[in-house]
Amino acid sequence: MHSAIVVINMPEKHETEGHHPKWVTCLADLSRASEPMVSSLEDQEGVLRLAENVWQINFHYNPSAFARLVSCAMHHKLTYGILQLKDAPVWHPAAFHPKPK
């Protein structure tokens, strides 16, 4: 497997409170801003955040990012989906091509 698209299902938003606390704490764990020895998931090589709750992980560069996403979702009891990509993703040339930061 070359890569995977990982989607973590976001709990329902509270109309008056914003995002669900489970989602907020999961994102905090993924960013690890309070731990200088652990970089944010988005800053790591081979990780591309496609949407608020969707990441593309390249196993050739960073297989541990996949484990970090899945374990964080499981820890916070959030459901997730994984789309396995056997080969490198090919974005349609007529559309934009997402780039890492």
N, CA and C atoms as an extended XYZ file, in Angstrom:
303
Properties=species:S:1:pos:R:3:atomname:S:1:resname:S:1:resid:I:1 pbc="F F F"
N         0.852       -1.176        0.000 N   MET     1
C         0.000        0.000        0.000 CA  MET     1
C         0.900        1.241        0.000 C   MET     1
N         0.582        2.166       -0.870 N   HIS     2
C         1.359        3.404       -0.971 CA  HIS     2
C         0.895        4.446        0.040 C   HIS     2
N        -0.402        4.680        0.085 N   SER     3
C        -0.967        5.743        0.910 CA  SER     3
C        -2.347        5.341        1.398 C   SER     3
N        -2.897        6.200        2.226 N   ALA     4
C        -4.275        6.012        2.679 CA  ALA     4
C        -4.904        7.370        2.921 C   ALA     4
N        -6.192        7.407        2.708 N   ILE     5
C        -6.990        8.573        3.097 CA  ILE     5
C        -7.697        8.157        4.388 C   ILE     5
N        -7.528        8.931        5.433 N   VAL     6
C        -8.147        8.641        6.726 CA  VAL     6
C        -9.158        9.739        7.031 C   VAL     6
N       -10.380        9.324        7.311 N   VAL     7
C       -11.456       10.244        7.674 CA  VAL     7
C       -11.886        9.918        9.097 C   VAL     7
N       -11.836       10.906        9.968 N   ILE     8
C       -12.338       10.739       11.331 CA  ILE     8
C       -13.683       11.443       11.395 C   ILE     8
N       -14.722       10.683       11.734 N   ASN     9
C       -16.063       11.271       11.812 CA  ASN     9
C       -16.147       12.240       12.982 C   ASN     9
N       -16.573       13.441       12.664 N   MET    10
C       -16.700       14.474       13.684 CA  MET    10
C       -18.051       14.320       14.391 C   MET    10
N       -18.061       14.381       15.728 N   PRO    11
C       -19.349       14.360       16.432 CA  PRO    11
C       -20.166       15.597       16.069 C   PRO    11
N       -21.462       15.504       16.304 N   GLU    12
C       -22.352       16.631       16.015 CA  GLU    12
C       -21.888       17.897       16.742 C   GLU    12
N       -21.974       19.028       16.043 N   LYS    13
C       -21.662       20.310       16.669 CA  LYS    13
C       -22.821       20.728       17.558 C   LYS    13
N       -22.484       21.367       18.644 N   HIS    14
C       -23.510       21.991       19.475 CA  HIS    14
C       -23.740       23.391       18.913 C   HIS    14
N       -24.994       23.733       18.693 N   GLU    15
C       -25.299       25.023       18.059 CA  GLU    15
C       -24.731       26.201       18.839 C   GLU    15
N       -24.755       26.134       20.151 N   THR    16
C       -24.284       27.268       20.955 CA  THR    16
C       -22.841       27.115       21.404 C   THR    16
N       -22.306       25.894       21.390 N   GLU    17
C       -20.972       25.671       21.931 CA  GLU    17
C       -19.904       25.400       20.878 C   GLU    17
N       -20.256       25.250       19.636 N   GLY    18
C       -19.262       24.942       18.609 CA  GLY    18
C       -18.964       23.455       18.541 C   GLY    18
N       -17.717       23.112       18.267 N   HIS    19
C       -17.337       21.705       18.100 CA  HIS    19
C       -17.513       20.916       19.381 C   HIS    19
N       -17.793       19.635       19.200 N   HIS    20
C       -17.948       18.707       20.306 CA  HIS    20
C       -16.609       18.590       21.054 C   HIS    20
N       -16.627       18.503       22.388 N   PRO    21
C       -15.378       18.411       23.160 CA  PRO    21
C       -14.485       17.234       22.756 C   PRO    21
N       -15.068       16.101       22.342 N   LYS    22
C       -14.255       14.960       21.906 CA  LYS    22
C       -13.408       15.328       20.688 C   LYS    22
N       -14.011       16.074       19.764 N   TRP    23
C       -13.294       16.477       18.558 CA  TRP    23
C       -12.178       17.460       18.892 C   TRP    23
N       -12.480       18.406       19.758 N   VAL    24
C       -11.494       19.421       20.143 CA  VAL    24
C       -10.285       18.758       20.814 C   VAL    24
N       -10.529       17.812       21.710 N   THR    25
C        -9.410       17.158       22.393 CA  THR    25
C        -8.641       16.236       21.452 C   THR    25
N        -9.324       15.621       20.501 N   CYS    26
C        -8.628       14.786       19.513 CA  CYS    26
C        -7.689       15.650       18.670 C   CYS    26
N        -8.160       16.792       18.208 N   LEU    27
C        -7.313       17.689       17.415 CA  LEU    27
C        -6.137       18.202       18.233 C   LEU    27
N        -6.370       18.480       19.502 N   ALA    28
C        -5.277       18.930       20.369 CA  ALA    28
C        -4.214       17.841       20.485 C   ALA    28
N        -4.653       16.597       20.612 N   ASP    29
C        -3.698       15.489       20.683 CA  ASP    29
C        -2.907       15.357       19.380 C   ASP    29
N        -3.562       15.587       18.260 N   LEU    30
C        -2.879       15.479       16.972 CA  LEU    30
C        -1.909       16.625       16.743 C   LEU    30
N        -2.206       17.800       17.299 N   SER    31
C        -1.309       18.946       17.107 CA  SER    31
C        -0.182       18.943       18.123 C   SER    31
N        -0.440       18.391       19.305 N   ARG    32
C         0.570       18.269       20.372 CA  ARG    32
C         1.339       19.563       20.596 C   ARG    32
N         0.637       20.687       20.558 N   ALA    33
C         1.284       21.989       20.722 CA  ALA    33
C         1.985       22.117       22.066 C   ALA    33
N         1.496       21.407       23.070 N   SER    34
C         2.089       21.540       24.406 CA  SER    34
C         3.329       20.662       24.587 C   SER    34
N         3.625       19.799       23.633 N   GLU    35
C         4.772       18.901       23.751 CA  GLU    35
C         5.802       19.229       22.671 C   GLU    35
N         6.871       19.922       23.032 N   PRO    36
C         7.839       20.360       22.014 CA  PRO    36
C         8.570       19.227       21.309 C   PRO    36
N         8.645       18.038       21.911 N   MET    37
C         9.363       16.926       21.294 CA  MET    37
C         8.523       16.204       20.226 C   MET    37
N         7.217       16.451       20.206 N   VAL    38
C         6.330       15.793       19.246 CA  VAL    38
C         5.774       16.863       18.312 C   VAL    38
N         6.083       16.749       17.027 N   SER    39
C         5.607       17.768       16.095 CA  SER    39
C         4.140       17.533       15.747 C   SER    39
N         3.514       18.596       15.309 N   SER    40
C         2.132       18.514       14.864 CA  SER    40
C         2.050       17.552       13.687 C   SER    40
N         0.972       16.810       13.632 N   LEU    41
C         0.786       15.841       12.549 CA  LEU    41
C         0.864       16.527       11.187 C   LEU    41
N         0.282       17.708       11.084 N   GLU    42
C         0.258       18.426        9.803 CA  GLU    42
C         1.639       18.874        9.341 C   GLU    42
N         2.575       19.010       10.277 N   ASP    43
C         3.916       19.475        9.930 CA  ASP    43
C         4.850       18.344        9.527 C   ASP    43
N         4.382       17.113        9.624 N   GLN    44
C         5.231       15.969        9.331 CA  GLN    44
C         5.242       15.633        7.847 C   GLN    44
N         6.376       15.118        7.391 N   GLU    45
C         6.516       14.707        5.996 CA  GLU    45
C         5.567       13.547        5.708 C   GLU    45
N         4.961       13.573        4.539 N   GLY    46
C         4.082       12.488        4.125 CA  GLY    46
C         2.657       12.619        4.619 C   GLY    46
N         2.337       13.738        5.261 N   VAL    47
C         0.981       13.967        5.777 CA  VAL    47
C         0.396       15.174        5.071 C   VAL    47
N        -0.773       15.002        4.515 N   LEU    48
C        -1.461       16.094        3.829 CA  LEU    48
C        -2.872       16.169        4.383 C   LEU    48
N        -3.219       17.278        4.999 N   ARG    49
C        -4.575       17.457        5.519 CA  ARG    49
C        -5.439       17.999        4.393 C   ARG    49
N        -6.417       17.209        4.002 N   LEU    50
C        -7.273       17.567        2.869 CA  LEU    50
C        -8.505       18.342        3.286 C   LEU    50
N        -8.972       18.123        4.496 N   ALA    51
C       -10.138       18.817        5.035 CA  ALA    51
C       -10.019       18.782        6.555 C   ALA    51
N       -10.974       19.365        7.224 N   GLU    52
C       -10.914       19.451        8.679 CA  GLU    52
C       -10.741       18.091        9.342 C   GLU    52
N       -11.329       17.075        8.757 N   ASN    53
C       -11.287       15.742        9.358 CA  ASN    53
C       -10.769       14.664        8.398 C   ASN    53
N        -9.992       15.082        7.390 N   VAL    54
C        -9.508       14.149        6.366 CA  VAL    54
C        -8.017       14.371        6.132 C   VAL    54
N        -7.260       13.255        6.185 N   TRP    55
C        -5.821       13.309        5.968 CA  TRP    55
C        -5.416       12.278        4.933 C   TRP    55
N        -4.403       12.627        4.140 N   GLN    56
C        -3.772       11.674        3.235 CA  GLN    56
C        -2.404       11.359        3.834 C   GLN    56
N        -2.150       10.071        4.064 N   ILE    57
C        -0.901        9.642        4.680 CA  ILE    57
C        -0.107        8.819        3.677 C   ILE    57
N         1.147        9.182        3.453 N   ASN    58
C         2.037        8.440        2.576 CA  ASN    58
C         2.843        7.470        3.439 C   ASN    58
N         2.630        6.171        3.254 N   PHE    59
C         3.300        5.161        4.073 CA  PHE    59
C         4.801        5.083        3.803 C   PHE    59
N         5.231        5.479        2.628 N   HIS    60
C         6.656        5.423        2.310 CA  HIS    60
C         7.440        6.452        3.119 C   HIS    60
N         6.808        7.569        3.442 N   TYR    61
C         7.483        8.627        4.190 CA  TYR    61
C         7.172        8.604        5.681 C   TYR    61
N         5.945        8.216        6.046 N   ASN    62
C         5.559        8.383        7.443 CA  ASN    62
C         4.474        7.390        7.876 C   ASN    62
N         4.805        6.131        8.023 N   PRO    63
C         3.788        5.160        8.446 CA  PRO    63
C         3.288        5.409        9.869 C   PRO    63
N         4.102        6.035       10.702 N   SER    64
C         3.674        6.284       12.087 CA  SER    64
C         2.536        7.306       12.168 C   SER    64
N         2.409        8.175       11.160 N   ALA    65
C         1.313        9.145       11.165 CA  ALA    65
C        -0.035        8.443       11.062 C   ALA    65
N        -0.081        7.372       10.298 N   PHE    66
C        -1.305        6.588       10.180 CA  PHE    66
C        -1.689        6.019       11.550 C   PHE    66
N        -0.726        5.439       12.231 N   ALA    67
C        -0.976        4.876       13.565 CA  ALA    67
C        -1.417        5.964       14.542 C   ALA    67
N        -0.815        7.132       14.434 N   ARG    68
C        -1.182        8.242       15.322 CA  ARG    68
C        -2.627        8.679       15.112 C   ARG    68
N        -3.059        8.781       13.867 N   LEU    69
C        -4.444        9.158       13.565 CA  LEU    69
C        -5.440        8.129       14.085 C   LEU    69
N        -5.184        6.877       13.778 N   VAL    70
C        -6.108        5.819       14.170 CA  VAL    70
C        -6.155        5.669       15.689 C   VAL    70
N        -5.003        5.690       16.339 N   SER    71
C        -5.002        5.529       17.796 CA  SER    71
C        -5.664        6.712       18.486 C   SER    71
N        -5.503        7.910       17.939 N   CYS    72
C        -6.158        9.087       18.517 CA  CYS    72
C        -7.676        8.961       18.379 C   CYS    72
N        -8.138        8.552       17.218 N   ALA    73
C        -9.582        8.371       17.011 CA  ALA    73
C       -10.126        7.323       17.975 C   ALA    73
N        -9.411        6.222       18.110 N   MET    74
C        -9.868        5.159       19.005 CA  MET    74
C        -9.863        5.619       20.464 C   MET    74
N        -8.822        6.338       20.849 N   HIS    75
C        -8.710        6.828       22.220 CA  HIS    75
C        -9.895        7.731       22.591 C   HIS    75
N       -10.309        8.558       21.644 N   HIS    76
C       -11.411        9.502       21.891 CA  HIS    76
C       -12.766        8.931       21.481 C   HIS    76
N       -12.781        7.642       21.129 N   LYS    77
C       -14.011        6.937       20.757 CA  LYS    77
C       -14.722        7.611       19.582 C   LYS    77
N       -13.926        7.999       18.578 N   LEU    78
C       -14.442        8.579       17.346 CA  LEU    78
C       -14.318        7.529       16.243 C   LEU    78
N       -15.355        7.374       15.442 N   THR    79
C       -15.282        6.414       14.348 CA  THR    79
C       -14.446        6.996       13.215 C   THR    79
N       -13.883        6.114       12.408 N   TYR    80
C       -13.015        6.565       11.325 CA  TYR    80
C       -13.123        5.608       10.150 C   TYR    80
N       -12.727        6.104        8.998 N   GLY    81
C       -12.698        5.293        7.790 CA  GLY    81
C       -11.327        5.392        7.142 C   GLY    81
N       -10.944        4.333        6.450 N   ILE    82
C        -9.636        4.280        5.801 CA  ILE    82
C        -9.837        3.848        4.348 C   ILE    82
N        -9.359        4.661        3.436 N   LEU    83
C        -9.358        4.319        2.019 CA  LEU    83
C        -7.918        4.003        1.644 C   LEU    83
N        -7.629        2.747        1.346 N   GLN    84
C        -6.277        2.325        1.011 CA  GLN    84
C        -5.990        2.630       -0.454 C   GLN    84
N        -4.815        3.176       -0.708 N   LEU    85
C        -4.392        3.488       -2.071 CA  LEU    85
C        -3.174        2.625       -2.404 C   LEU    85
N        -3.340        1.695       -3.307 N   LYS    86
C        -2.258        0.780       -3.667 CA  LYS    86
C        -1.088        1.531       -4.305 C   LYS    86
N        -1.411        2.488       -5.152 N   ASP    87
C        -0.393        3.277       -5.850 CA  ASP    87
C        -0.461        4.725       -5.392 C   ASP    87
N         0.526        5.499       -5.801 N   ALA    88
C         0.539        6.925       -5.452 CA  ALA    88
C        -0.729        7.598       -5.961 C   ALA    88
N        -1.311        8.504       -5.171 N   PRO    89
C        -2.515        9.200       -5.623 CA  PRO    89
C        -2.221       10.032       -6.874 C   PRO    89
N        -3.168       10.043       -7.784 N   VAL    90
C        -3.033       10.848       -8.998 CA  VAL    90
C        -4.203       11.823       -9.019 C   VAL    90
N        -3.892       13.084       -8.820 N   TRP    91
C        -4.932       14.114       -8.836 CA  TRP    91
C        -5.187       14.522      -10.280 C   TRP    91
N        -6.429       14.767      -10.596 N   HIS    92
C        -6.813       15.138      -11.957 CA  HIS    92
C        -6.068       16.412      -12.357 C   HIS    92
N        -5.431       16.420      -13.535 N   PRO    93
C        -4.623       17.578      -13.922 CA  PRO    93
C        -5.395       18.869      -14.139 C   PRO    93
N        -6.686       18.774      -14.414 N   ALA    94
C        -7.471       19.986      -14.654 CA  ALA    94
C        -7.891       20.671      -13.348 C   ALA    94
N        -7.740       19.975      -12.242 N   ALA    95
C        -8.133       20.532      -10.946 CA  ALA    95
C        -6.876       20.907      -10.157 C   ALA    95
N        -7.096       21.457       -8.977 N   PHE    96
C        -5.956       21.810       -8.138 CA  PHE    96
C        -5.310       20.544       -7.590 C   PHE    96
N        -4.082       20.655       -7.195 N   HIS    97
C        -3.354       19.535       -6.604 CA  HIS    97
C        -2.972       19.953       -5.176 C   HIS    97
N        -3.548       19.309       -4.164 N   PRO    98
C        -3.219       19.689       -2.790 CA  PRO    98
C        -1.730       19.539       -2.522 C   PRO    98
N        -1.175       20.515       -1.867 N   LYS    99
C         0.263       20.513       -1.560 CA  LYS    99
C         0.455       20.603       -0.057 C   LYS    99
N         1.470       19.942        0.467 N   PRO   100
C         1.779       20.100        1.891 CA  PRO   100
C         2.251       21.516        2.173 C   PRO   100
N         2.194       21.881        3.439 N   LYS   101
C         2.649       23.229        3.828 CA  LYS   101
C         4.123       23.376        3.605 C   LYS   101
